[in-house]
Amino acid sequence: MVAKLSPRTKQMFGDHLVGTSFNYIADVFEGAGLVAVLLPEGKVISGQHRNVVEQFYAGINWLDATP
């Protein structure tokens, strides 16, 4: 059975990460084999840390449950 990440959990995880360093954010995502991607044109995220988190989130296929 695959557990689905709720939008609230995703938000809380992101909120935690924005209070950390850029290196820590990258270490968390890259340690899981994820990469940051450019956000779609026109998507504006306030705050540099939140923007980095969103770039990593954008690289995740939230609909595909395969590892």
N, CA, C and O atoms as a Tripos MOL2 file, in Angstrom:
@<TRIPOS>MOLECULE
protein
  268   267    67     0     0
PROTEIN
NO_CHARGES

@<TRIPOS>ATOM
      1 N           0.8380   -1.1820    0.0000 N.3       1 MET1
      2 CA          0.0000    0.0000    0.0000 C.3       1 MET1
      3 C           0.8860    1.2500    0.0000 C.2       1 MET1
      4 O           1.8580    1.3230    0.7520 O.2       1 MET1
      5 N           0.5610    2.2010   -0.8160 N.am      2 VAL2
      6 CA          1.3290    3.4330   -0.9240 C.3       2 VAL2
      7 C           0.6230    4.5230   -0.1400 C.2       2 VAL2
      8 O          -0.5720    4.7570   -0.3210 O.2       2 VAL2
      9 N           1.3580    5.1790    0.7210 N.am      3 ALA3
     10 CA          0.7960    6.2860    1.4890 C.3       3 ALA3
     11 C           0.8230    7.5480    0.6360 C.2       3 ALA3
     12 O           1.8130    7.8400   -0.0350 O.2       3 ALA3
     13 N          -0.2660    8.2810    0.6710 N.am      4 LYS4
     14 CA         -0.3490    9.5190   -0.0920 C.3       4 LYS4
     15 C          -0.0150   10.6840    0.8340 C.2       4 LYS4
     16 O          -0.4990   10.7440    1.9640 O.2       4 LYS4
     17 N           0.8000   11.5930    0.3590 N.am      5 LEU5
     18 CA          1.1800   12.7650    1.1280 C.3       5 LEU5
     19 C           0.0660   13.7950    1.0180 C.2       5 LEU5
     20 O          -0.2720   14.2420   -0.0780 O.2       5 LEU5
     21 N          -0.4980   14.1670    2.1570 N.am      6 SER6
     22 CA         -1.6000   15.1360    2.1430 C.3       6 SER6
     23 C          -1.0620   16.5290    1.8350 C.2       6 SER6
     24 O           0.1060   16.8160    2.0970 O.2       6 SER6
     25 N          -1.9030   17.3880    1.2840 N.am      7 PRO7
     26 CA         -1.4740   18.7680    1.0350 C.3       7 PRO7
     27 C          -1.0140   19.4570    2.3220 C.2       7 PRO7
     28 O          -0.0800   20.2580    2.2990 O.2       7 PRO7
     29 N          -1.6640   19.1490    3.4340 N.am      8 ARG8
     30 CA         -1.2860   19.7640    4.7150 C.3       8 ARG8
     31 C           0.1110   19.3050    5.1390 C.2       8 ARG8
     32 O           0.9070   20.1110    5.6200 O.2       8 ARG8
     33 N           0.4120   18.0210    4.9640 N.am      9 THR9
     34 CA          1.7390   17.5140    5.3150 C.3       9 THR9
     35 C           2.7980   18.1600    4.4340 C.2       9 THR9
     36 O           3.8630   18.5470    4.9160 O.2       9 THR9
     37 N           2.5070   18.2740    3.1600 N.am     10 LYS10
     38 CA          3.4270   18.9280    2.2220 C.3      10 LYS10
     39 C           3.6880   20.3710    2.6550 C.2      10 LYS10
     40 O           4.8270   20.8350    2.6240 O.2      10 LYS10
     41 N           2.6340   21.0750    3.0580 N.am     11 GLN11
     42 CA          2.7560   22.4600    3.5020 C.3      11 GLN11
     43 C           3.5830   22.5460    4.7820 C.2      11 GLN11
     44 O           4.4540   23.4080    4.9000 O.2      11 GLN11
     45 N           3.3180   21.6630    5.7370 N.am     12 MET12
     46 CA          4.0430   21.6890    7.0060 C.3      12 MET12
     47 C           5.5280   21.3710    6.8050 C.2      12 MET12
     48 O           6.3860   21.9820    7.4410 O.2      12 MET12
     49 N           5.8260   20.4220    5.9290 N.am     13 PHE13
     50 CA          7.2110   20.0810    5.6160 C.3      13 PHE13
     51 C           7.9160   21.2870    4.9980 C.2      13 PHE13
     52 O           9.0370   21.6250    5.3780 O.2      13 PHE13
     53 N           7.2540   21.9240    4.0550 N.am     14 GLY14
     54 CA          7.8220   23.1150    3.4220 C.3      14 GLY14
     55 C           8.0180   24.2410    4.4190 C.2      14 GLY14
     56 O           9.0350   24.9340    4.3870 O.2      14 GLY14
     57 N           7.0330   24.4280    5.3210 N.am     15 ASP15
     58 CA          7.1480   25.4730    6.3380 C.3      15 ASP15
     59 C           8.3400   25.2160    7.2550 C.2      15 ASP15
     60 O           9.0300   26.1510    7.6630 O.2      15 ASP15
     61 N           8.5760   23.9590    7.5730 N.am     16 HIS16
     62 CA          9.7540   23.6230    8.3870 C.3      16 HIS16
     63 C          11.0400   23.9670    7.6400 C.2      16 HIS16
     64 O          11.9520   24.5710    8.2040 O.2      16 HIS16
     65 N          11.1030   23.5830    6.3850 N.am     17 LEU17
     66 CA         12.3400   23.7650    5.6230 C.3      17 LEU17
     67 C          12.6880   25.2270    5.3890 C.2      17 LEU17
     68 O          13.8690   25.5690    5.3400 O.2      17 LEU17
     69 N          11.6930   26.1010    5.2430 N.am     18 VAL18
     70 CA         12.0110   27.5000    4.9580 C.3      18 VAL18
     71 C          12.7050   28.1800    6.1320 C.2      18 VAL18
     72 O          13.2800   29.2560    5.9680 O.2      18 VAL18
     73 N          12.6580   27.5730    7.3040 N.am     19 GLY19
     74 CA         13.3510   28.1200    8.4580 C.3      19 GLY19
     75 C          14.7650   27.5880    8.6060 C.2      19 GLY19
     76 O          15.4130   27.8220    9.6260 O.2      19 GLY19
     77 N          15.2500   26.8740    7.5980 N.am     20 THR20
     78 CA         16.5870   26.2870    7.6480 C.3      20 THR20
     79 C          17.4710   26.9370    6.5820 C.2      20 THR20
     80 O          17.0550   27.8810    5.9110 O.2      20 THR20
     81 N          18.6780   26.4270    6.4370 N.am     21 SER21
     82 CA         19.6120   26.9910    5.4560 C.3      21 SER21
     83 C          19.3600   26.4050    4.0660 C.2      21 SER21
     84 O          18.7300   25.3570    3.9220 O.2      21 SER21
     85 N          19.8610   27.0980    3.0570 N.am     22 PHE22
     86 CA         19.7570   26.5980    1.6880 C.3      22 PHE22
     87 C          20.4400   25.2400    1.5570 C.2      22 PHE22
     88 O          19.9330   24.3440    0.8820 O.2      22 PHE22
     89 N          21.5920   25.0950    2.2040 N.am     23 ASN23
     90 CA         22.3170   23.8190    2.1320 C.3      23 ASN23
     91 C          21.5080   22.6860    2.7380 C.2      23 ASN23
     92 O          21.4860   21.5790    2.1990 O.2      23 ASN23
     93 N          20.8430   22.9550    3.8560 N.am     24 TYR24
     94 CA         20.0340   21.9150    4.5030 C.3      24 TYR24
     95 C          18.8800   21.5060    3.5920 C.2      24 TYR24
     96 O          18.5990   20.3180    3.4360 O.2      24 TYR24
     97 N          18.2120   22.4910    2.9930 N.am     25 ILE25
     98 CA         17.0990   22.1970    2.0820 C.3      25 ILE25
     99 C          17.5850   21.2940    0.9490 C.2      25 ILE25
    100 O          16.9570   20.2810    0.6410 O.2      25 ILE25
    101 N          18.7050   21.6680    0.3340 N.am     26 ALA26
    102 CA         19.2490   20.8690   -0.7650 C.3      26 ALA26
    103 C          19.6420   19.4770   -0.2840 C.2      26 ALA26
    104 O          19.3840   18.4890   -0.9700 O.2      26 ALA26
    105 N          20.2620   19.3930    0.8840 N.am     27 ASP27
    106 CA         20.6730   18.0880    1.4210 C.3      27 ASP27
    107 C          19.4770   17.1560    1.6310 C.2      27 ASP27
    108 O          19.5510   15.9670    1.3230 O.2      27 ASP27
    109 N          18.3870   17.6960    2.1510 N.am     28 VAL28
    110 CA         17.1930   16.8780    2.4050 C.3      28 VAL28
    111 C          16.6480   16.3010    1.1000 C.2      28 VAL28
    112 O          16.4080   15.0980    1.0010 O.2      28 VAL28
    113 N          16.4560   17.1560    0.1080 N.am     29 PHE29
    114 CA         15.8780   16.6950   -1.1520 C.3      29 PHE29
    115 C          16.8640   15.8550   -1.9620 C.2      29 PHE29
    116 O          16.5060   14.7900   -2.4640 O.2      29 PHE29
    117 N          18.0880   16.3230   -2.0870 N.am     30 GLU30
    118 CA         19.0770   15.5970   -2.8840 C.3      30 GLU30
    119 C          19.4320   14.2630   -2.2400 C.2      30 GLU30
    120 O          19.7670   13.3050   -2.9380 O.2      30 GLU30
    121 N          19.3620   14.1940   -0.9110 N.am     31 GLY31
    122 CA         19.5960   12.9400   -0.2120 C.3      31 GLY31
    123 C          18.5460   11.8960   -0.5380 C.2      31 GLY31
    124 O          18.7840   10.6960   -0.4040 O.2      31 GLY31
    125 N          17.3790   12.3630   -0.9670 N.am     32 ALA32
    126 CA         16.3010   11.4640   -1.3790 C.3      32 ALA32
    127 C          16.3170   11.2340   -2.8900 C.2      32 ALA32
    128 O          15.4130   10.6020   -3.4350 O.2      32 ALA32
    129 N          17.3470   11.7490   -3.5640 N.am     33 GLY33
    130 CA         17.4630   11.5490   -5.0050 C.3      33 GLY33
    131 C          16.6250   12.5120   -5.8370 C.2      33 GLY33
    132 O          16.3560   12.2440   -7.0070 O.2      33 GLY33
    133 N          16.2100   13.6320   -5.2450 N.am     34 LEU34
    134 CA         15.3800   14.6010   -5.9530 C.3      34 LEU34
    135 C          16.2230   15.7670   -6.4320 C.2      34 LEU34
    136 O          17.2660   16.0710   -5.8520 O.2      34 LEU34
    137 N          15.7720   16.4130   -7.4840 N.am     35 VAL35
    138 CA         16.4710   17.5720   -8.0300 C.3      35 VAL35
    139 C          15.5090   18.7440   -8.1530 C.2      35 VAL35
    140 O          14.3080   18.5680   -8.3560 O.2      35 VAL35
    141 N          16.0640   19.9360   -8.0260 N.am     36 ALA36
    142 CA         15.2720   21.1520   -8.2090 C.3      36 ALA36
    143 C          15.1060   21.4200   -9.6990 C.2      36 ALA36
    144 O          16.0120   21.1650  -10.4920 O.2      36 ALA36
    145 N          13.9510   21.9310  -10.0670 N.am     37 VAL37
    146 CA         13.6900   22.3170  -11.4550 C.3      37 VAL37
    147 C          13.1660   23.7560  -11.4650 C.2      37 VAL37
    148 O          12.6920   24.2690  -10.4520 O.2      37 VAL37
    149 N          13.2610   24.3740  -12.6050 N.am     38 LEU38
    150 CA         12.7270   25.7280  -12.7240 C.3      38 LEU38
    151 C          11.2140   25.7000  -12.5760 C.2      38 LEU38
    152 O          10.5430   24.7880  -13.0590 O.2      38 LEU38
    153 N          10.6940   26.7070  -11.9030 N.am     39 LEU39
    154 CA          9.2450   26.8130  -11.7590 C.3      39 LEU39
    155 C           8.6470   27.2920  -13.0700 C.2      39 LEU39
    156 O           9.3110   27.9730  -13.8530 O.2      39 LEU39
    157 N           7.3900   26.9340  -13.3070 N.am     40 PRO40
    158 CA          6.7400   27.3990  -14.5330 C.3      40 PRO40
    159 C           6.7590   28.9260  -14.6020 C.2      40 PRO40
    160 O           6.6350   29.6130  -13.5890 O.2      40 PRO40
    161 N           6.9150   29.4290  -15.8030 N.am     41 GLU41
    162 CA          6.9350   30.8750  -16.0030 C.3      41 GLU41
    163 C           5.6490   31.4820  -15.4560 C.2      41 GLU41
    164 O           4.5520   30.9890  -15.7180 O.2      41 GLU41
    165 N           5.8000   32.5430  -14.7040 N.am     42 GLY42
    166 CA          4.6440   33.2190  -14.1380 C.3      42 GLY42
    167 C           4.3000   32.7780  -12.7270 C.2      42 GLY42
    168 O           3.5160   33.4450  -12.0510 O.2      42 GLY42
    169 N           4.8720   31.6620  -12.2620 N.am     43 LYS43
    170 CA          4.6150   31.2140  -10.8890 C.3      43 LYS43
    171 C           5.5730   31.9720   -9.9800 C.2      43 LYS43
    172 O           6.7880   31.7820  -10.0460 O.2      43 LYS43
    173 N           5.0240   32.8190   -9.1450 N.am     44 VAL44
    174 CA          5.8340   33.6590   -8.2730 C.3      44 VAL44
    175 C           5.6890   33.1680   -6.8390 C.2      44 VAL44
    176 O           4.5790   33.0510   -6.3190 O.2      44 VAL44
    177 N           6.8140   32.8860   -6.2130 N.am     45 ILE45
    178 CA          6.8550   32.4260   -4.8280 C.3      45 ILE45
    179 C           7.6130   33.4730   -4.0220 C.2      45 ILE45
    180 O           8.7410   33.8260   -4.3660 O.2      45 ILE45
    181 N           7.0060   33.9640   -2.9610 N.am     46 SER46
    182 CA          7.6990   34.9600   -2.1460 C.3      46 SER46
    183 C           8.6620   34.2730   -1.1920 C.2      46 SER46
    184 O           8.3420   33.2370   -0.6110 O.2      46 SER46
    185 N           9.8210   34.8460   -1.0390 N.am     47 GLY47
    186 CA         10.8310   34.3120   -0.1410 C.3      47 GLY47
    187 C          11.7790   33.3680   -0.8520 C.2      47 GLY47
    188 O          11.3440   32.4730   -1.5770 O.2      47 GLY47
    189 N          13.0680   33.5620   -0.6500 N.am     48 GLN48
    190 CA         14.0690   32.7610   -1.3460 C.3      48 GLN48
    191 C          14.0570   31.3000   -0.8970 C.2      48 GLN48
    192 O          14.1710   30.3990   -1.7270 O.2      48 GLN48
    193 N          13.9210   31.0600    0.3930 N.am     49 HIS49
    194 CA         13.9200   29.6860    0.8850 C.3      49 HIS49
    195 C          12.6890   28.9330    0.3850 C.2      49 HIS49
    196 O          12.7850   27.7880   -0.0550 O.2      49 HIS49
    197 N          11.5360   29.5910    0.4580 N.am     50 ARG50
    198 CA         10.3040   28.9520   -0.0320 C.3      50 ARG50
    199 C          10.3990   28.6770   -1.5240 C.2      50 ARG50
    200 O           9.8920   27.6620   -2.0010 O.2      50 ARG50
    201 N          11.0440   29.5720   -2.2650 N.am     51 ASN51
    202 CA         11.2190   29.3790   -3.6980 C.3      51 ASN51
    203 C          12.0600   28.1300   -3.9740 C.2      51 ASN51
    204 O          11.7500   27.3660   -4.8890 O.2      51 ASN51
    205 N          13.1180   27.9190   -3.1920 N.am     52 VAL52
    206 CA         13.9640   26.7340   -3.3800 C.3      52 VAL52
    207 C          13.1620   25.4660   -3.0700 C.2      52 VAL52
    208 O          13.2390   24.4860   -3.8100 O.2      52 VAL52
    209 N          12.3940   25.4870   -1.9740 N.am     53 VAL53
    210 CA         11.5520   24.3330   -1.6390 C.3      53 VAL53
    211 C          10.5830   24.0490   -2.7840 C.2      53 VAL53
    212 O          10.4150   22.8950   -3.1790 O.2      53 VAL53
    213 N           9.9530   25.0730   -3.3120 N.am     54 GLU54
    214 CA          8.9980   24.8940   -4.4090 C.3      54 GLU54
    215 C           9.6710   24.3700   -5.6700 C.2      54 GLU54
    216 O           9.0530   23.6290   -6.4350 O.2      54 GLU54
    217 N          10.9330   24.7440   -5.9020 N.am     55 GLN55
    218 CA         11.6640   24.2150   -7.0590 C.3      55 GLN55
    219 C          11.8870   22.7090   -6.9030 C.2      55 GLN55
    220 O          11.7850   21.9670   -7.8800 O.2      55 GLN55
    221 N          12.1850   22.2600   -5.7050 N.am     56 PHE56
    222 CA         12.3130   20.8180   -5.4780 C.3      56 PHE56
    223 C          10.9490   20.1410   -5.5840 C.2      56 PHE56
    224 O          10.8340   19.0730   -6.1870 O.2      56 PHE56
    225 N           9.9230   20.7460   -5.0090 N.am     57 TYR57
    226 CA          8.5670   20.1900   -5.1280 C.3      57 TYR57
    227 C           8.1610   20.0560   -6.5980 C.2      57 TYR57
    228 O           7.5070   19.0850   -6.9780 O.2      57 TYR57
    229 N           8.5500   21.0320   -7.4210 N.am     58 ALA58
    230 CA          8.1810   21.0090   -8.8430 C.3      58 ALA58
    231 C           8.8250   19.8350   -9.5720 C.2      58 ALA58
    232 O           8.3360   19.4100  -10.6190 O.2      58 ALA58
    233 N           9.9200   19.3090   -9.0220 N.am     59 GLY59
    234 CA         10.5940   18.1690   -9.6340 C.3      59 GLY59
    235 C          10.0180   16.8230   -9.2290 C.2      59 GLY59
    236 O          10.5050   15.7810   -9.6660 O.2      59 GLY59
    237 N           8.9790   16.8390   -8.3900 N.am     60 ILE60
    238 CA          8.3630   15.5980   -7.9080 C.3      60 ILE60
    239 C           7.0920   15.3090   -8.6880 C.2      60 ILE60
    240 O           6.2480   16.1890   -8.8610 O.2      60 ILE60
    241 N           6.9570   14.0760   -9.1560 N.am     61 ASN61
    242 CA          5.7070   13.6410   -9.7740 C.3      61 ASN61
    243 C           4.8020   13.1460   -8.6570 C.2      61 ASN61
    244 O           4.9100   11.9970   -8.2280 O.2      61 ASN61
    245 N           3.9180   14.0030   -8.1900 N.am     62 TRP62
    246 CA          3.0710   13.6790   -7.0440 C.3      62 TRP62
    247 C           2.0210   12.6280   -7.3670 C.2      62 TRP62
    248 O           1.3890   12.0960   -6.4550 O.2      62 TRP62
    249 N           1.8220   12.3160   -8.6360 N.am     63 LEU63
    250 CA          0.8010   11.3350   -9.0160 C.3      63 LEU63
    251 C           1.3560    9.9410   -9.2030 C.2      63 LEU63
    252 O           0.5960    8.9730   -9.2330 O.2      63 LEU63
    253 N           2.6800    9.8190   -9.3290 N.am     64 ASP64
    254 CA          3.3120    8.5240   -9.5630 C.3      64 ASP64
    255 C           3.8440    7.9680   -8.2410 C.2      64 ASP64
    256 O           4.7300    8.5610   -7.6260 O.2      64 ASP64
    257 N           3.3100    6.8510   -7.8170 N.am     65 ALA65
    258 CA          3.6800    6.2780   -6.5190 C.3      65 ALA65
    259 C           4.8670    5.3300   -6.6040 C.2      65 ALA65
    260 O           5.2830    4.7850   -5.5810 O.2      65 ALA65
    261 N           5.4190    5.1180   -7.7770 N.am     66 THR66
    262 CA          6.5490    4.1960   -7.9000 C.3      66 THR66
    263 C           7.8130    4.8680   -7.3840 C.2      66 THR66
    264 O           8.0110    6.0630   -7.6030 O.2      66 THR66
    265 N           8.6710    4.1150   -6.7020 N.am     67 PRO67
    266 CA          9.9040    4.7000   -6.1540 C.3      67 PRO67
    267 C          10.9120    5.0460   -7.2350 C.2      67 PRO67
    268 O          11.9960    5.5450   -6.9300 O.2      67 PRO67
@<TRIPOS>BOND
     1     1     2 1
     2     2     3 1
     3     3     4 2
     4     3     5 am
     5     5     6 1
     6     6     7 1
     7     7     8 2
     8     7     9 am
     9     9    10 1
    10    10    11 1
    11    11    12 2
    12    11    13 am
    13    13    14 1
    14    14    15 1
    15    15    16 2
    16    15    17 am
    17    17    18 1
    18    18    19 1
    19    19    20 2
    20    19    21 am
    21    21    22 1
    22    22    23 1
    23    23    24 2
    24    23    25 am
    25    25    26 1
    26    26    27 1
    27    27    28 2
    28    27    29 am
    29    29    30 1
    30    30    31 1
    31    31    32 2
    32    31    33 am
    33    33    34 1
    34    34    35 1
    35    35    36 2
    36    35    37 am
    37    37    38 1
    38    38    39 1
    39    39    40 2
    40    39    41 am
    41    41    42 1
    42    42    43 1
    43    43    44 2
    44    43    45 am
    45    45    46 1
    46    46    47 1
    47    47    48 2
    48    47    49 am
    49    49    50 1
    50    50    51 1
    51    51    52 2
    52    51    53 am
    53    53    54 1
    54    54    55 1
    55    55    56 2
    56    55    57 am
    57    57    58 1
    58    58    59 1
    59    59    60 2
    60    59    61 am
    61    61    62 1
    62    62    63 1
    63    63    64 2
    64    63    65 am
    65    65    66 1
    66    66    67 1
    67    67    68 2
    68    67    69 am
    69    69    70 1
    70    70    71 1
    71    71    72 2
    72    71    73 am
    73    73    74 1
    74    74    75 1
    75    75    76 2
    76    75    77 am
    77    77    78 1
    78    78    79 1
    79    79    80 2
    80    79    81 am
    81    81    82 1
    82    82    83 1
    83    83    84 2
    84    83    85 am
    85    85    86 1
    86    86    87 1
    87    87    88 2
    88    87    89 am
    89    89    90 1
    90    90    91 1
    91    91    92 2
    92    91    93 am
    93    93    94 1
    94    94    95 1
    95    95    96 2
    96    95    97 am
    97    97    98 1
    98    98    99 1
    99    99   100 2
   100    99   101 am
   101   101   102 1
   102   102   103 1
   103   103   104 2
   104   103   105 am
   105   105   106 1
   106   106   107 1
   107   107   108 2
   108   107   109 am
   109   109   110 1
   110   110   111 1
   111   111   112 2
   112   111   113 am
   113   113   114 1
   114   114   115 1
   115   115   116 2
   116   115   117 am
   117   117   118 1
   118   118   119 1
   119   119   120 2
   120   119   121 am
   121   121   122 1
   122   122   123 1
   123   123   124 2
   124   123   125 am
   125   125   126 1
   126   126   127 1
   127   127   128 2
   128   127   129 am
   129   129   130 1
   130   130   131 1
   131   131   132 2
   132   131   133 am
   133   133   134 1
   134   134   135 1
   135   135   136 2
   136   135   137 am
   137   137   138 1
   138   138   139 1
   139   139   140 2
   140   139   141 am
   141   141   142 1
   142   142   143 1
   143   143   144 2
   144   143   145 am
   145   145   146 1
   146   146   147 1
   147   147   148 2
   148   147   149 am
   149   149   150 1
   150   150   151 1
   151   151   152 2
   152   151   153 am
   153   153   154 1
   154   154   155 1
   155   155   156 2
   156   155   157 am
   157   157   158 1
   158   158   159 1
   159   159   160 2
   160   159   161 am
   161   161   162 1
   162   162   163 1
   163   163   164 2
   164   163   165 am
   165   165   166 1
   166   166   167 1
   167   167   168 2
   168   167   169 am
   169   169   170 1
   170   170   171 1
   171   171   172 2
   172   171   173 am
   173   173   174 1
   174   174   175 1
   175   175   176 2
   176   175   177 am
   177   177   178 1
   178   178   179 1
   179   179   180 2
   180   179   181 am
   181   181   182 1
   182   182   183 1
   183   183   184 2
   184   183   185 am
   185   185   186 1
   186   186   187 1
   187   187   188 2
   188   187   189 am
   189   189   190 1
   190   190   191 1
   191   191   192 2
   192   191   193 am
   193   193   194 1
   194   194   195 1
   195   195   196 2
   196   195   197 am
   197   197   198 1
   198   198   199 1
   199   199   200 2
   200   199   201 am
   201   201   202 1
   202   202   203 1
   203   203   204 2
   204   203   205 am
   205   205   206 1
   206   206   207 1
   207   207   208 2
   208   207   209 am
   209   209   210 1
   210   210   211 1
   211   211   212 2
   212   211   213 am
   213   213   214 1
   214   214   215 1
   215   215   216 2
   216   215   217 am
   217   217   218 1
   218   218   219 1
   219   219   220 2
   220   219   221 am
   221   221   222 1
   222   222   223 1
   223   223   224 2
   224   223   225 am
   225   225   226 1
   226   226   227 1
   227   227   228 2
   228   227   229 am
   229   229   230 1
   230   230   231 1
   231   231   232 2
   232   231   233 am
   233   233   234 1
   234   234   235 1
   235   235   236 2
   236   235   237 am
   237   237   238 1
   238   238   239 1
   239   239   240 2
   240   239   241 am
   241   241   242 1
   242   242   243 1
   243   243   244 2
   244   243   245 am
   245   245   246 1
   246   246   247 1
   247   247   248 2
   248   247   249 am
   249   249   250 1
   250   250   251 1
   251   251   252 2
   252   251   253 am
   253   253   254 1
   254   254   255 1
   255   255   256 2
   256   255   257 am
   257   257   258 1
   258   258   259 1
   259   259   260 2
   260   259   261 am
   261   261   262 1
   262   262   263 1
   263   263   264 2
   264   263   265 am
   265   265   266 1
   266   266   267 1
   267   267   268 2
@<TRIPOS>SUBSTRUCTURE
     1 MET1         2 RESIDUE 1 A MET
     2 VAL2         6 RESIDUE 1 A VAL
     3 ALA3        10 RESIDUE 1 A ALA
     4 LYS4        14 RESIDUE 1 A LYS
     5 LEU5        18 RESIDUE 1 A LEU
     6 SER6        22 RESIDUE 1 A SER
     7 PRO7        26 RESIDUE 1 A PRO
     8 ARG8        30 RESIDUE 1 A ARG
     9 THR9        34 RESIDUE 1 A THR
    10 LYS10       38 RESIDUE 1 A LYS
    11 GLN11       42 RESIDUE 1 A GLN
    12 MET12       46 RESIDUE 1 A MET
    13 PHE13       50 RESIDUE 1 A PHE
    14 GLY14       54 RESIDUE 1 A GLY
    15 ASP15       58 RESIDUE 1 A ASP
    16 HIS16       62 RESIDUE 1 A HIS
    17 LEU17       66 RESIDUE 1 A LEU
    18 VAL18       70 RESIDUE 1 A VAL
    19 GLY19       74 RESIDUE 1 A GLY
    20 THR20       78 RESIDUE 1 A THR
    21 SER21       82 RESIDUE 1 A SER
    22 PHE22       86 RESIDUE 1 A PHE
    23 ASN23       90 RESIDUE 1 A ASN
    24 TYR24       94 RESIDUE 1 A TYR
    25 ILE25       98 RESIDUE 1 A ILE
    26 ALA26      102 RESIDUE 1 A ALA
    27 ASP27      106 RESIDUE 1 A ASP
    28 VAL28      110 RESIDUE 1 A VAL
    29 PHE29      114 RESIDUE 1 A PHE
    30 GLU30      118 RESIDUE 1 A GLU
    31 GLY31      122 RESIDUE 1 A GLY
    32 ALA32      126 RESIDUE 1 A ALA
    33 GLY33      130 RESIDUE 1 A GLY
    34 LEU34      134 RESIDUE 1 A LEU
    35 VAL35      138 RESIDUE 1 A VAL
    36 ALA36      142 RESIDUE 1 A ALA
    37 VAL37      146 RESIDUE 1 A VAL
    38 LEU38      150 RESIDUE 1 A LEU
    39 LEU39      154 RESIDUE 1 A LEU
    40 PRO40      158 RESIDUE 1 A PRO
    41 GLU41      162 RESIDUE 1 A GLU
    42 GLY42      166 RESIDUE 1 A GLY
    43 LYS43      170 RESIDUE 1 A LYS
    44 VAL44      174 RESIDUE 1 A VAL
    45 ILE45      178 RESIDUE 1 A ILE
    46 SER46      182 RESIDUE 1 A SER
    47 GLY47      186 RESIDUE 1 A GLY
    48 GLN48      190 RESIDUE 1 A GLN
    49 HIS49      194 RESIDUE 1 A HIS
    50 ARG50      198 RESIDUE 1 A ARG
    51 ASN51      202 RESIDUE 1 A ASN
    52 VAL52      206 RESIDUE 1 A VAL
    53 VAL53      210 RESIDUE 1 A VAL
    54 GLU54      214 RESIDUE 1 A GLU
    55 GLN55      218 RESIDUE 1 A GLN
    56 PHE56      222 RESIDUE 1 A PHE
    57 TYR57      226 RESIDUE 1 A TYR
    58 ALA58      230 RESIDUE 1 A ALA
    59 GLY59      234 RESIDUE 1 A GLY
    60 ILE60      238 RESIDUE 1 A ILE
    61 ASN61      242 RESIDUE 1 A ASN
    62 TRP62      246 RESIDUE 1 A TRP
    63 LEU63      250 RESIDUE 1 A LEU
    64 ASP64      254 RESIDUE 1 A ASP
    65 ALA65      258 RESIDUE 1 A ALA
    66 THR66      262 RESIDUE 1 A THR
    67 PRO67      266 RESIDUE 1 A PRO
